[in-house]
């Protein structure tokens, strides 16, 4: 099964939204090593920094990006329904935007 990984790369020039693709067994969710390997294939050498917020930091300190944050997963099937449990999980793990005063 295809799993599309949506993520944001925090560059010095700003945030850039990107996507990656993983091939997993049916019903499997991506693990830490699968995500690190996907980023490695995309020329991002990273390590998991915050498991709860799904934030990865560069291994090399001289990189032009400061972090990568996963924003969502989807199965890539056009007829698949939205996975409310996964959306809730990802929504709770991602940092919340600050509210007004």
N, C-alpha and C positions, 0 to 999 in steps of 0.2 A: 504494500500500500504506500502511496506517496503521502508525504507530510510536508507541507509548505511552512517554513519557519519565517515569521515576520520579525524583523529586528531593526533597531536604530543604532547607528554608529555616531558617537559624539566626536566630531572632528573639531579642530581649532577654528575652522571657518563656520561651523554650525552642525546641526544634526542632519544625518542623511538616512532616510528609511530605505532598507533593502530587504531582500527575501533570499532564502536558501531552500534547498530541496533535499529531503532525506527519504530513503526507501526503507520502510519498516515492515515487520510482520503485522498481519491484521490484528487490530486491537492494542498494539504496542505503542507506548509513548516514548518520545526521544529521551535518552539519558544523557548524563553529563559528558561521557566520552563520545557519543554520537555527535553531540553539538560541537564539542571541541574539534573533532575530526572534520566536520562540515566547515567550520570557520578556517581550519588549516588549509583545506582544499581551496578556499577563497582568498588565501594569502593573509589571513589574520591569525597570528600566533598568540593565542589567549589562554588564560586560566580562569576557572570559575572563582569569582571573588565573593559574590553574595548569592547563596543558593535560594534564599527566600524571594529575592527580587529579580532573580535570573539575570544577574549582571556579570559580565566577563571583562577582565582587564587584560591589557597587552602584557606579554611576557617580557618584551624588550622595552625599556623605558624611553627610548628615543622615537617611538612611533608618533605619527601625526594624529592619532585618535587616543582619547582618554579611556573610553569604555564602550562596550557593546551591550545593549539591553534588549532582551527578547520581549516583544510586545504581543505575540500571538502565534498560534498554531492552527492549521486547518488541513483537512484530509486531501484536499485537491480534487475531490469528486464534485462535479457540477450539480449532481442531484442529492448531495448529502445535506442533511439538516444541520443547523447550528448546534454545536455541542455546548449546552448551557453549563454543564459541570466544569468543563475545561475553561470556558470563558470566565466563569466565576473564580476558578482557581487562579488563572492568569491575572484577572482583575485585582484579586486580593494580594497577589505577590508583587505587583508592580507598584512603584511609588505613586502616591496620590498627588495630584496637582494641588498646590497651596490654595486655600480659599481666601476670599477677600478679608479685609479687616473687620 
